[in-house]
Amino acid sequence: METSTGKLAELLRHPDDLDKIPAMKLEYTRKKAAVDSQLRSGLKEQLEITQSGMNGITEGQRTVQLIKEEMMKIDKLCAEAQNMIRDFPNINLVSQTHRNFSAVELMRKNLDSFNDRVTRVEMMLREDDQDVENMPNLLVVHYELTQLRNIRDDALEQIQRADDASLVSTLEDYFSRLDETVEWFDEHIGTIALNLISVLINGNNGLVVRFAVIIEAEERSDKRVKALQEALKDHKEMAQRFQSITDGAKNTRGYKEKFLQAIKIHAEEQLMETKQSFLEDPAKLAKQLKWYFNDLNAVKQGMVPLMPKKWKIFQTYAKIYHQLMHDFLVGMIDDPDTNSANMLSILNWPEVYYTKMAKLGFGTEELEPHVIDKREGELVKEFRQLVIRYLDQWLDRIFKTEQKDFADRNVDGSNLDADEYGYFRTKNLVDMWRMLREQIDAASNSQRLDVAEGVIDAMILRLKTRQRDWQKMLDEEADKYIGPTPELEGFQALQDWLVATANDQIACIDDNEDEGRFAYLTSFRQKYEPVVSPTYLEATDEQINALRDGYVDLSTHCIARFAQLIFAVDFRTVMPDFFTPKWYTATAMKQMVVTFDEYIGDYKSVLHHSLLDIFIEELADELLIRYLSSVKNKGAKIKRIDPYKDKIFNDVSTAFEFFDTNQYLSPDVADTIKQKWRVTEQFIQLLEADKGVIPEVFAAFKMEYWDLQLSWVEAVLRTRDDFDRSLLNAVKARAAQIDVQRGLETIMSKVK
């Protein structure tokens, strides 16, 4: 009940969820109907099975009862027959005495000739040793040994009834030669069993047939022994009565089981050799296992007609071989020392294996268990994770190297390289992209889409992470120069690294299709395109575009941080003077644009040409933001009697002139800068307009720049020498009445 209540609580967390109740009710009703249908079907099936079982039990009981009745009739007839014959006990005693005399005579004769017969068998075995490819005496030897073993077993059984241990010991010594001869014969049988495929391939069908005859005879003997042992086990009182039919073997000899074990041993030896070759050369698993299918094909084509049909020898071989193949592969999978190349070959093997077995006539469902326990998904994940682990190790090593280079940047050259165009570049970008291509090759070697696509997913994710890590590393270092007590050591090298990092991002995305030169990101996509599915390729294009945007953003971010650092370090003592009394007599704006010109001159040859416009625009934006934000400077005051309008016009004109005439700036970007700087017109209006119209001036300003910050407007108004609380309240009241349409971010969003 608590579980049900808990689930309801999860589903109905909010009042709006009550609207979902009818739909949920329909869904659960549908599910309940499906479950009820399955239960009814399952119950019906179980009832039918139960009924069938009960019918079988009833029929079996009826059959047992009939057998009992027939046995009782036979016993009754025997008893009646004995009573019908006069002097039957005497006749039976004389008959039994005669049989005993005959048995003793036969036993004496067998014992007298025993050693001679063993000697003849040894001679035949010796002859077979000289002709192991044919063993012409195999059947005769088996027949003789069977007779001799039966003689031994009968003699030992009879002597054991005498309860004289010395007699038993004497007989065992007498028969000891036989045990050695049997072992000799078993070696011949074992040799044939272990090499039966070779014997068959060599065309020695006669030997195969003789071998099969022997194994079949031994199988019949074992079945007879087991049947008698089973029959007498629960009816010991009947053992004496059936004594006459217990001649022959007294124990099972297990030749059929030994034959099956030999098949297994032969295949295991082959698999051990295969394993060694496989570990040395994982790419040739199919070639290394060629013997496996050759053996099965030889059995199918050549051995089946030579063996008893009841053995189903082809299916028997296939079952044993398949189990060994399963154990071999699963053992390799579970072995922690199995390398990625071996694991990859095993992963791709089941499809090849089942195709070859199908050609031999075996369906997948006939071969149990599954050759690798249906662990393809696990292996795919493990192999994919293995490649990704190598990927992570490489990327981690590269990033640590980059961090060290960055930390040690105060050496000559700032620990940076330059490309063929002279642009600053970091040292490890080329290695990183080369490593990615190598890992794509490793994934594509799997010849599996799920592996390759999983690895590509991981690469794209880590490239995004790498962008964030680089931005974080640069920002953390840049923040040290922006605080109240900035560091000065390494400042120049930090600026170089910002430029190099920005250049790196452009190198990742700057395609030159006219010259057939593609950037790293495009080459990366071209590299994995052949090894993934068209659907996946289409799906990743969105992620590739996001990566491309990320490179643009990081590049722009580096340039923006460069501009911010110039103001934080170079203009640290200049910016606090704007809109204060010192401002009127200073030439700060002129000094700043001169500094800009020097920076542009220093970096124009080492900064990627496509970033030069962005660099200058970032300088213009940062200058405008800092200039407008200077109204918050301590001591900032605009008096009506002061020539503040002329001074602002002079500052703006100086900036305009620099950006308008800059030879490195494209006309479009120059026009964009001009449009942004026109915001100074509204700034002047907030300073010079009469107090009565200020709310409307603010409203017009807000309508044009929807993200205008009220806190900055308040700071501007507070610099006026006629500021009072009523003016601020009037502006705030007007702000509450304005309903602006949000749009693209303007420059005023950064002026706070």
C-alpha positions in Angstrom: 0.0 0.0 0.0 2.9 2.4 0.9 4.5 1.6 -2.5 1.3 2.5 -4.4 0.9 5.7 -2.4 4.5 6.6 -3.1 4.0 6.1 -6.9 0.8 8.2 -6.8 2.7 10.9 -5.0 5.4 10.9 -7.7 2.8 11.1 -10.5 0.6 13.8 -8.9 3.1 16.3 -7.6 1.3 19.5 -8.8 -2.3 20.5 -9.0 -2.1 20.5 -12.8 -1.3 16.8 -12.7 -4.9 16.2 -11.8 -5.8 16.9 -15.4 -3.7 13.8 -16.3 -5.9 11.4 -14.3 -8.4 10.4 -17.2 -5.4 9.7 -19.5 -3.6 7.8 -16.8 -6.8 5.8 -16.0 -7.1 4.8 -19.7 -3.4 3.9 -19.9 -3.6 1.7 -16.7 -6.9 0.1 -17.9 -5.2 -0.8 -21.2 -2.2 -2.2 -19.4 -4.4 -4.2 -17.0 -6.4 -5.7 -19.9 -3.1 -6.8 -21.6 -1.9 -8.4 -18.4 -5.2 -10.1 -17.8 -5.1 -11.5 -21.3 -1.6 -12.8 -20.8 -2.6 -14.4 -17.5 -5.6 -16.1 -19.0 -3.5 -17.4 -21.9 -0.7 -18.6 -19.5 -3.3 -20.2 -17.1 -4.9 -22.1 -20.0 -1.6 -23.3 -21.2 -0.6 -24.5 -17.7 -3.9 -26.3 -17.2 -3.4 -28.1 -20.5 0.1 -29.1 -19.5 -1.1 -30.3 -16.1 -3.9 -32.2 -17.6 -1.6 -33.9 -20.1 0.8 -34.8 -17.2 -2.0 -36.3 -15.2 -3.2 -38.3 -18.2 0.3 -39.6 -18.6 0.6 -40.6 -14.9 -2.8 -42.4 -15.1 -1.7 -44.3 -18.3 1.6 -45.2 -16.7 -0.2 -46.6 -13.6 -2.5 -48.6 -15.8 0.5 -50.1 -17.7 2.3 -51.0 -14.4 -0.8 -52.7 -13.1 -1.1 -54.7 -16.4 2.6 -55.8 -16.1 2.1 -56.9 -12.5 -0.9 -59.0 -13.5 1.0 -60.6 -16.4 3.9 -61.4 -14.0 1.5 -63.0 -11.6 0.1 -65.1 -14.3 3.6 -66.3 -15.4 4.5 -67.1 -11.8 1.3 -69.1 -11.4 1.9 -71.0 -14.6 5.4 -71.9 -13.5 4.2 -73.2 -10.2 1.4 -75.2 -11.9 3.9 -76.6 -14.4 6.2 -77.8 -11.6 3.3 -79.5 -9.9 2.2 -81.2 -13.1 5.6 -83.0 -13.6 6.3 -86.0 -11.3 9.6 -85.9 -9.5 10.4 -82.3 -10.8 12.6 -81.4 -7.8 14.8 -84.4 -8.5 15.0 -83.7 -12.2 15.8 -80.0 -11.5 18.6 -81.1 -9.1 20.2 -83.4 -11.6 19.9 -80.8 -14.3 21.6 -78.1 -12.1 24.3 -80.6 -11.2 25.0 -81.3 -14.8 25.3 -77.6 -15.6 27.7 -77.1 -12.7 29.9 -79.9 -14.0 29.9 -78.4 -17.5 30.7 -75.0 -16.1 33.6 -76.3 -14.1 34.9 -78.2 -17.1 34.7 -75.1 -19.3 36.4 -72.9 -16.6 39.3 -75.5 -16.3 39.7 -75.5 -20.0 39.7 -71.6 -20.2 42.2 -71.3 -17.4 44.5 -73.8 -19.0 44.5 -71.9 -22.3 44.4 -68.4 -20.8 48.1 -67.5 -20.9 48.5 -68.9 -24.4 45.5 -66.8 -25.6 47.0 -63.7 -23.9 50.3 -64.4 -25.7 48.6 -64.6 -29.1 46.8 -61.3 -28.4 50.1 -59.7 -27.5 51.6 -60.9 -30.7 48.7 -59.3 -32.7 49.1 -56.1 -30.8 52.8 -56.1 -31.6 51.9 -56.5 -35.2 49.5 -53.6 -35.1 52.3 -51.5 -33.5 54.2 -52.1 -36.7 51.3 -50.9 -38.8 49.6 -48.2 -36.9 47.9 -46.7 -39.9 45.8 -49.9 -40.5 45.9 -52.0 -37.3 44.6 -55.1 -39.2 44.2 -57.2 -36.0 42.1 -54.6 -34.1 38.7 -56.5 -34.3 40.3 -59.9 -33.5 42.2 -58.5 -30.6 39.0 -56.9 -29.2 37.1 -60.2 -29.6 39.8 -62.2 -27.8 40.2 -59.6 -25.1 36.5 -59.5 -24.5 36.4 -63.3 -24.1 39.5 -63.3 -21.8 38.0 -60.5 -19.6 34.7 -62.4 -19.3 36.7 -65.5 -18.2 38.5 -63.5 -15.6 35.4 -61.8 -14.3 33.5 -65.1 -14.1 36.4 -66.8 -12.2 36.8 -63.9 -9.8 33.1 -63.8 -9.2 32.9 -67.5 -8.4 36.0 -67.5 -6.2 34.7 -64.6 -4.1 31.8 -66.8 -3.0 34.4 -69.1 -1.2 35.2 -66.3 1.2 38.9 -67.2 0.9 41.1 -64.1 0.4 44.2 -66.1 -0.6 42.4 -67.8 -3.4 41.2 -64.4 -4.8 44.8 -63.0 -4.5 46.1 -66.1 -6.4 43.7 -65.6 -9.2 44.4 -61.9 -9.5 48.1 -62.6 -9.9 47.3 -65.2 -12.5 45.3 -62.7 -14.5 47.7 -59.7 -14.1 49.1 -60.1 -17.6 45.6 -59.5 -19.0 45.5 -56.1 -17.3 48.7 -55.0 -19.1 47.4 -56.3 -22.4 44.1 -54.5 -22.0 46.0 -51.3 -21.3 48.1 -51.9 -24.5 44.8 -52.4 -26.5 43.3 -49.3 -24.9 46.3 -47.3 -26.1 45.6 -48.4 -29.6 41.9 -47.4 -29.3 42.9 -44.1 -27.7 45.4 -43.3 -30.5 42.7 -44.0 -33.1 40.1 -41.9 -31.2 42.5 -38.9 -30.8 43.4 -39.0 -34.5 40.1 -40.2 -36.0 39.7 -37.1 -38.2 43.2 -37.6 -39.6 42.5 -41.3 -40.2 39.3 -40.3 -42.0 41.0 -37.6 -44.1 43.7 -40.1 -45.1 41.0 -42.3 -46.5 41.4 -45.2 -44.1 37.7 -45.9 -43.8 38.3 -49.6 -42.8 40.0 -48.6 -39.6 37.2 -46.1 -38.8 34.6 -48.8 -39.3 36.5 -51.3 -37.2 36.9 -48.7 -34.5 33.1 -47.9 -34.6 32.3 -51.7 -34.4 34.3 -52.0 -31.3 32.9 -48.9 -29.6 29.3 -50.0 -30.5 29.9 -53.5 -29.1 31.3 -52.0 -25.9 28.3 -49.6 -25.7 25.9 -52.6 -26.0 27.8 -54.5 -23.3 27.7 -51.5 -21.0 24.0 -51.0 -21.5 23.4 -54.7 -20.7 25.5 -54.5 -17.5 23.7 -51.4 -16.4 20.3 -52.9 -17.1 21.1 -56.1 -15.1 22.5 -54.0 -12.3 19.4 -51.9 -12.2 17.1 -54.9 -12.4 18.9 -56.8 -9.5 19.5 -53.7 -7.3 16.0 -53.7 -5.8 15.4 -57.5 -6.2 18.4 -59.2 -4.5 16.3 -62.2 -3.7 16.0 -62.8 -7.4 19.7 -62.6 -8.1 20.2 -66.4 -7.7 17.3 -67.1 -10.0 18.9 -65.0 -12.8 22.4 -66.2 -12.3 22.4 -68.0 -15.6 21.9 -64.9 -17.6 24.6 -62.8 -15.9 27.4 -64.4 -17.9 29.8 -62.0 -19.7 31.0 -58.5 -18.5 30.3 -57.8 -14.9 31.2 -54.1 -15.0 30.9 -51.2 -17.5 34.1 -50.4 -19.4 33.1 -46.9 -20.7 34.6 -47.1 -24.2 31.9 -44.9 -25.6 32.5 -42.2 -23.0 36.3 -42.5 -23.6 35.6 -42.0 -27.3 33.6 -38.8 -26.6 36.4 -37.6 -24.2 39.0 -38.2 -26.9 37.0 -36.0 -29.3 37.0 -33.3 -26.7 40.8 -33.7 -25.9 41.6 -33.5 -29.6 39.7 -30.3 -30.1 41.1 -28.8 -26.9 44.7 -29.4 -28.1 43.8 -27.7 -31.3 42.3 -24.7 -29.5 45.3 -24.4 -27.3 47.5 -24.0 -30.4 44.9 -21.6 -31.9 45.0 -19.5 -28.7 48.7 -19.0 -28.9 48.5 -18.0 -32.6 45.5 -15.7 -31.8 47.4 -13.9 -29.1 50.3 -13.3 -31.5 48.1 -12.3 -34.5 44.5 -11.3 -33.5 43.5 -10.3 -37.0 43.7 -13.9 -38.4 41.2 -15.6 -36.1 39.2 -17.0 -39.0 42.3 -18.5 -40.6 43.5 -19.9 -37.3 40.1 -21.7 -36.7 39.9 -23.1 -40.2 40.7 -26.6 -38.8 37.5 -26.4 -36.7 35.2 -26.2 -39.6 37.3 -28.6 -41.7 37.0 -31.2 -38.9 33.2 -30.8 -38.8 32.9 -31.0 -42.6 35.1 -34.1 -42.6 32.7 -35.7 -40.1 29.7 -34.7 -42.1 31.0 -35.9 -45.4 33.1 -38.9 -44.5 32.3 -40.2 -41.0 28.5 -40.2 -40.9 28.2 -43.2 -43.3 30.7 -45.2 -41.3 29.2 -44.8 -37.9 26.0 -46.2 -36.4 23.1 -43.8 -37.2 21.9 -43.9 -33.6 25.1 -42.1 -32.5 24.2 -39.0 -34.7 27.9 -38.6 -34.9 27.8 -35.3 -36.7 25.6 -33.7 -34.1 27.7 -35.2 -31.4 30.9 -33.7 -32.8 29.2 -30.3 -33.3 27.9 -30.2 -29.8 31.3 -31.0 -28.3 33.1 -28.6 -30.6 30.6 -25.8 -30.0 30.8 -26.1 -26.2 34.6 -25.9 -26.5 34.4 -22.9 -28.8 32.1 -21.2 -26.3 34.5 -22.0 -23.4 37.5 -20.8 -25.4 35.9 -17.5 -26.4 34.3 -16.8 -23.0 37.6 -17.6 -21.3 39.4 -15.1 -23.5 36.7 -12.5 -22.7 37.0 -13.0 -19.0 40.8 -13.0 -19.1 42.1 -9.6 -17.8 45.2 -10.0 -20.0 43.2 -10.2 -23.2 44.2 -7.1 -25.2 41.9 -4.8 -27.2 42.8 -6.3 -30.6 41.9 -9.9 -29.4 38.7 -8.6 -27.8 37.8 -6.9 -31.1 38.3 -10.1 -33.1 36.2 -12.0 -30.6 33.5 -9.4 -30.8 33.2 -9.8 -34.6 33.6 -13.6 -34.6 30.0 -14.7 -33.7 28.5 -13.5 -37.0 31.3 -15.3 -39.0 30.9 -18.4 -36.8 27.2 -18.8 -37.1 27.4 -18.2 -40.9 29.9 -21.0 -41.3 27.9 -23.3 -39.0 24.8 -22.6 -41.0 26.6 -23.8 -44.1 27.2 -27.0 -42.3 23.5 -27.3 -41.5 23.2 -25.9 -38.0 20.8 -23.1 -37.1 21.7 -20.6 -34.5 19.0 -22.0 -32.1 20.5 -25.5 -32.3 23.9 -24.3 -31.0 23.5 -23.8 -27.3 24.8 -22.0 -25.4 25.4 -18.9 -27.4 29.0 -18.9 -28.5 29.9 -15.8 -26.4 26.8 -15.9 -24.1 25.2 -13.0 -26.1 27.7 -10.6 -24.6 28.1 -8.5 -27.7 26.6 -5.5 -26.1 29.0 -5.8 -23.1 32.0 -6.3 -25.4 31.0 -3.3 -27.6 30.7 -1.2 -24.5 34.1 -2.5 -23.1 35.9 -2.0 -26.4 34.3 1.4 -26.9 35.3 2.3 -23.3 38.8 1.0 -24.0 39.2 3.3 -27.0 37.7 6.2 -25.0 40.0 5.5 -22.1 43.0 5.8 -24.4 41.4 8.9 -25.8 41.0 10.4 -22.3 44.5 9.5 -21.3 45.9 11.2 -24.4 43.8 14.3 -24.0 44.6 14.5 -20.3 48.3 14.2 -21.1 48.1 16.8 -23.8 46.2 19.3 -21.6 48.7 18.8 -18.7 51.5 19.6 -21.1 49.6 22.7 -22.3 49.0 23.7 -18.7 52.8 23.3 -18.0 53.7 25.3 -21.1 51.3 28.0 -20.1 52.6 28.1 -16.5 56.2 28.4 -17.9 55.3 31.0 -20.5 57.8 33.6 -19.2 60.6 31.9 -21.2 61.8 33.4 -24.5 59.2 32.9 -27.1 56.4 32.4 -24.5 56.5 28.6 -25.1 54.6 29.1 -28.3 55.1 28.1 -31.9 54.3 29.9 -35.2 52.7 28.5 -38.3 53.7 28.9 -41.9 52.0 32.3 -42.0 53.9 33.5 -38.9 50.8 33.4 -36.7 51.3 32.5 -33.0 50.1 28.9 -32.3 50.2 26.6 -29.2 52.5 23.6 -29.5 50.1 20.7 -29.0 47.1 21.3 -31.3 48.5 19.4 -34.2 49.2 16.4 -31.9 45.7 16.5 -30.5 44.0 16.3 -33.9 46.4 13.6 -35.1 45.6 11.5 -32.0 41.9 11.9 -32.7 42.4 10.5 -36.2 44.4 7.6 -34.8 41.6 6.8 -32.4 39.0 6.9 -35.2 41.2 4.4 -37.0 41.2 2.2 -33.9 37.4 2.4 -33.7 36.9 1.8 -37.4 39.0 -1.4 -37.2 36.2 -2.9 -35.1 34.1 -2.8 -38.3 31.1 -2.0 -36.0 29.0 1.1 -36.3 28.0 1.0 -32.6 31.7 1.1 -31.6 32.7 3.8 -34.1 29.7 6.0 -33.3 30.1 5.7 -29.6 33.8 6.8 -29.9 32.9 9.7 -32.1 30.2 10.8 -29.6 32.9 10.7 -26.9 35.3 12.7 -29.0 32.8 15.5 -29.8 31.9 15.7 -26.1 35.5 16.0 -25.1 36.2 18.6 -27.7 33.5 20.7 -26.2 34.9 20.1 -22.7 38.3 21.1 -24.0 36.9 24.4 -25.2 35.5 25.0 -21.7 38.8 23.9 -20.0 40.9 26.3 -22.1 38.5 29.2 -21.5 38.6 28.5 -17.7 42.4 28.2 -17.7 42.9 31.5 -19.5 40.2 33.4 -17.5 41.6 32.3 -14.2 45.0 33.6 -15.2 43.6 36.8 -16.7 41.6 37.5 -13.5 44.9 37.8 -11.7 45.7 41.0 -13.7 42.2 42.6 -13.3 42.0 42.5 -9.5 42.9 45.4 -7.2 46.5 44.1 -6.8 47.3 42.9 -10.3 50.3 40.8 -11.2 52.6 42.3 -13.8 55.0 39.4 -14.3 54.0 37.3 -17.4 51.5 39.9 -18.7 53.1 40.1 -22.1 53.3 36.3 -22.4 49.6 36.0 -21.3 48.6 38.4 -24.2 50.7 36.2 -26.6 48.9 33.1 -25.3 45.5 34.7 -25.8 46.5 35.5 -29.4 47.8 32.0 -30.0 44.7 30.4 -28.5 42.5 32.6 -30.7 44.5 31.6 -33.7 44.2 27.9 -32.8 40.4 28.2 -32.8 40.5 29.7 -36.2 42.8 27.0 -37.5 40.2 24.4 -36.3 37.5 25.9 -38.6 39.1 28.0 -41.3 38.4 25.9 -44.5 40.0 27.0 -47.8 37.9 25.1 -50.3 39.4 26.9 -53.3 42.9 25.5 -52.5 41.5 22.2 -51.2 42.8 22.8 -47.7 40.4 22.0 -44.9 40.6 22.9 -41.3 41.0 20.4 -38.5 37.2 20.2 -37.7 36.2 19.5 -41.3 39.0 17.0 -41.7 37.8 15.3 -38.5 34.3 15.0 -39.9 35.7 13.7 -43.2 37.7 11.1 -41.3 34.8 9.6 -39.5 32.2 9.9 -42.3 33.0 6.6 -44.0 32.8 4.6 -40.7 29.4 5.8 -39.4 25.9 5.4 -40.7 24.3 8.2 -42.8 21.7 8.7 -40.1 24.3 9.2 -37.5 26.4 11.5 -39.8 23.3 13.7 -40.2 22.7 13.8 -36.5 26.2 14.8 -35.7 26.3 17.7 -38.1 24.3 19.7 -35.6 27.0 18.9 -32.9 29.8 19.7 -35.4 28.1 23.1 -36.1 27.9 23.7 -32.3 31.6 22.9 -32.0 32.3 25.3 -34.9 30.4 28.0 -33.1 32.3 27.1 -29.9 35.6 27.7 -31.6 34.4 31.1 -32.9 33.1 32.0 -29.4 36.4 31.0 -27.7 38.4 32.9 -30.3 36.3 36.0 -29.8 36.5 35.5 -26.1 40.3 35.5 -26.1 40.4 38.7 -28.1 37.9 40.3 -25.8 39.9 39.3 -22.8 43.0 40.8 -24.5 41.2 44.1 -24.8 40.0 43.9 -21.2 43.5 43.3 -20.0 44.8 46.4 -21.8 42.3 48.5 -19.9 43.0 46.7 -16.6 46.8 47.1 -16.8 47.8 49.7 -19.3 44.9 52.2 -18.6 44.6 51.4 -14.9 45.7 54.9 -13.8 43.9 56.7 -16.7 40.4 55.5 -16.5 39.6 56.8 -12.9 40.1 60.4 -14.1 37.3 60.6 -16.7 34.5 63.0 -15.8 36.5 64.3 -12.8 38.1 67.8 -12.7 41.4 66.2 -14.0 39.6 65.1 -17.1 39.2 68.6 -18.6 42.9 69.2 -18.9 44.1 65.6 -19.6 44.6 64.0 -23.0 43.8 60.5 -21.9 41.8 59.5 -25.0 44.7 60.5 -27.2 47.1 58.4 -25.2 44.7 55.5 -25.3 44.3 55.4 -29.1 48.1 55.7 -29.5 48.4 52.6 -27.2 45.8 50.9 -29.4 47.8 51.7 -32.5 50.9 50.3 -30.9 49.2 47.0 -29.9 47.7 46.6 -33.4 51.2 47.2 -34.9 52.8 44.7 -32.6 50.2 41.9 -33.2 49.0 42.4 -36.7 51.6 40.0 -38.1 51.1 37.2 -35.5 47.3 37.4 -35.2 45.2 35.6 -37.8 44.1 38.0 -40.5 40.4 37.2 -39.9 40.7 38.2 -36.3 42.3 41.7 -36.8 38.9 43.3 -37.5 37.5 41.6 -34.4 40.5 42.7 -32.3 40.0 46.4 -33.3 36.2 46.1 -32.8 36.7 44.6 -29.3 39.1 47.5 -28.5 36.4 50.0 -29.7 33.7 48.2 -27.7 35.7 48.0 -24.6 36.7 51.7 -24.9 33.1 52.7 -25.3 31.9 50.5 -22.3 34.7 51.8 -20.1 34.2 55.4 -21.2 30.4 55.4 -20.4 30.9 53.4 -17.2 33.4 56.1 -16.0 30.4 58.2 -14.8 30.7 56.0 -11.7 34.2 57.2 -11.0 34.9 58.7 -7.6 34.6 62.4 -7.9 32.8 62.4 -11.3 30.8 65.6 -11.7 29.3 67.5 -14.6 28.8 71.2 -14.0 26.8 73.4 -16.3 29.5 76.0 -16.3 32.2 73.5 -17.4 32.9 72.7 -21.1 31.9 69.1 -20.6 30.2 68.9 -24.0 33.3 70.1 -25.8 35.4 67.6 -23.9 33.1 64.7 -24.6 33.0 65.7 -28.3 36.7 65.9 -28.4 37.1 62.4 -26.8 34.5 60.9 -29.2 36.1 62.6 -32.2 39.5 61.3 -31.2 38.2 57.8 -31.0 36.2 58.2 -34.2 39.1 59.4 -36.1 41.3 56.5 -35.0 38.8 53.8 -35.9 37.5 55.5 -39.0 41.0 55.9 -40.6 42.4 52.6 -39.4 43.9 50.8 -42.5 43.4 47.4 -41.0 39.7 47.8 -40.4 37.2 46.8 -43.1 34.5 49.3 -44.0 31.7 47.2 -42.7 33.3 46.8 -39.2 34.2 50.6 -39.2 30.6 51.4 -39.9 29.4 49.0 -37.1 31.8 50.8 -34.7 30.4 54.2 -35.6 26.9 53.0 -35.1 27.7 51.7 -31.6 29.5 55.0 -30.7 26.4 57.0 -31.6 25.1 56.1 -28.2 27.2 58.9 -26.8 24.6 61.3 -28.3 21.9 60.0 -25.9 24.5 60.1 -23.1 25.1 63.8 -23.8 21.3 64.4 -23.8 21.0 62.9 -20.3 23.7 65.3 -19.2 22.5 68.5 -20.8 18.7 68.2 -21.1 16.5 70.2 -18.7 15.3 68.3 -15.7 11.7 68.5 -16.8 12.3 66.5 -20.1 14.8 64.0 -18.7 12.1 61.3 -18.2 11.2 61.5 -21.9 14.9 61.6 -22.9 15.3 58.4 -20.9 12.2 56.9 -22.5 13.5 57.6 -26.0 16.9 56.1 -25.0 15.2 53.0 -23.5 13.1 52.4 -26.7 16.2 52.5 -28.8 18.4 50.4 -26.4 16.0 48.0 -24.7 18.7 46.6 -22.4 19.7 50.1 -21.1 20.5 49.6 -17.4 18.6 51.9 -15.0 21.5 51.8 -12.5 23.8 53.4 -15.1 21.2 56.1 -15.9 21.0 56.9 -12.2 24.8 57.2 -12.1 24.7 59.6 -15.1 22.0 61.7 -13.5 23.9 61.9 -10.2 26.9 63.5 -12.0 24.7 66.5 -12.9 25.1 69.4 -10.5 21.3 69.9 -10.4 20.5 66.3 -9.4 17.9 65.7 -6.8 15.7 62.8 -5.6 12.7 64.0 -7.5 14.5 63.8 -10.8 15.4 60.2 -10.1 11.9 59.3 -9.0 10.4 60.8 -12.2 12.8 58.7 -14.3 11.9 55.6 -12.4 8.2 56.3 -12.7 8.6 56.7 -16.5 10.6 53.5 -16.6 7.6 51.6 -15.1 5.4 52.9 -17.9 7.7 51.7 -20.7 7.0 48.4 -22.5 10.0 47.7 -24.7 10.4 44.9 -27.2 13.4 42.7 -26.4 15.8 42.2 -29.3 19.4 41.5 -30.0 21.9 42.5 -27.3 23.2 46.1 -27.6 26.3 47.7 -26.3 24.3 49.2 -23.4 23.8 45.7 -21.9 27.5 45.8 -20.9 27.4 49.3 -19.5 26.3 48.9 -15.9 
